[in-house]
Amino acid sequence: MLKRSGRNFQLLVLFSIEQQLRANEKQVWQRLIRVLNHEVRNSLAPIYSMTESLQEMKLMGPLTPEQESLEKNILQVIEKRSLQLLEFVENYSAFSKLAPEKMAKVYPKDIVQRMQAIFPNLSIELNESAFPFLADAGQLEQALINLIKNAFEACESSNSSPEVQMLWQQNQHQTTINIIDSGQGIANNDNLFVPFYSTKPQGSWYRFFGAGEQMVLMAEQGSWQPTIITLVIFSVLSLWSAYAFSAAGLIIRLPFIRLALSLITLVYLVRGLAGFTLMSFTLKNNPMGRSPEFWLWSSLICLTFGIVHAIGLKKRWATL
């Protein structure tokens, strides 16, 4: 409220949130794609593994009765998982409306049989008198596959052999399925329900340094590409540091030192200034999947390095 010449004026400041809404919408789509990728890979990986096992069995010669029974079981699991995966993708293609659960009688022995085929090392404890219960079999099995897969991955950091158990508990009112592993667990329980939170060191570090969700996802999947990119960046920055130390007289004189330091200084300055420009368009275009904070701090660091290099280069130019 402003008062001028005896009159009261009310100042209204309006901000457009259209860019922020678009950025949020894009972020939601990126997360949706990550979920789809995660769910589809978790189903396709065991299917691929079981297919390889069948091919190896066929190459070994005529099948024994036990192998024929195993072959039939594996084929049934592949067929079941493929159908449920198709249903899962179809439900996500129409995610604008929540797909209702397909509640039906689920027999614990059937689920146990399929989980054992997908995860041969899984230890299962089920009472022989287990009775059927109502659930959506597709969604339940997808959740179990994700939990068991994560349980085995959580045991990888343990010195002892991985132990993952599926324990069933039933009464007249409910059925409880416990997935227990020998891993260390999550240190900070506050992050249990944070979407896309990961305890995997590769993904966490890449996310911490703002490498972008695509790089984080590749690191969590065990891809070598993030490691190779990191090594290349490290090598380039190490070479640039060597030229700076050479100009300061701390190591031997390197070739083309004037040209090299001039180009290095130029790259730092251009990157620093360009980063601020990219940051101003982040809310609208989200360049390269980076956050505004990443562009701000990385640009400040590059700009600082460029200014320091420029000052040092000017002082040492005559002796180079």
Stockholm file with secondary structure:
# STOCKHOLM 1.0

chainA/1-320         MLKRSGRNFQLLVLFSIEQQLRANEKQVWQRLIRVLNHEVRNSLAPIYSMTESLQEMKLMGPLTPEQESLEKNILQVIEKRSLQLLEFVENYSAFSKLAPEKMAKVYPKDIVQRMQAIFPNLSIELNESAFPFLADAGQLEQALINLIKNAFEACESSNSSPEVQMLWQQNQHQTTINIIDSGQGIANNDNLFVPFYSTKPQGSWYRFFGAGEQMVLMAEQGSWQPTIITLVIFSVLSLWSAYAFSAAGLIIRLPFIRLALSLITLVYLVRGLAGFTLMSFTLKNNPMGRSPEFWLWSSLICLTFGIVHAIGLKKRWATL
#=GR chainA/1-320 SS CEEETTEEECCCCCCCCHHHHHHHHHHHHHHHHHHHHHHHHHHHHHHHHHHHHHHHHHHTSSCCHHHHHHHHHHHHHHHHHHHHHHHHHHHHHTTTSCCCCCCEEECHHHHHHHHHHHCTTCEEECCTTCCCEEECHHHHHHHHHHHHHHHHHHGGGSSSCCCEEEEEEECSSCEEEEEEESSCCCSCGGGTTSTTCCCCHHHHHHHHTTCCHHHHHHHHTTCSHHHHHHHHHHHHHHHHHHHHHHHTTSSCCCTTHHHHHHHHHHHHHHHHHHHHHHHHTHHHHCGGGCCHHHHHHHHHHHHHHHHHHHHHHHHHGGGC
#=GC SS_cons         CEEETTEEECCCCCCCCHHHHHHHHHHHHHHHHHHHHHHHHHHHHHHHHHHHHHHHHHHTSSCCHHHHHHHHHHHHHHHHHHHHHHHHHHHHHTTTSCCCCCCEEECHHHHHHHHHHHCTTCEEECCTTCCCEEECHHHHHHHHHHHHHHHHHHGGGSSSCCCEEEEEEECSSCEEEEEEESSCCCSCGGGTTSTTCCCCHHHHHHHHTTCCHHHHHHHHTTCSHHHHHHHHHHHHHHHHHHHHHHHTTSSCCCTTHHHHHHHHHHHHHHHHHHHHHHHHTHHHHCGGGCCHHHHHHHHHHHHHHHHHHHHHHHHHGGGC
//
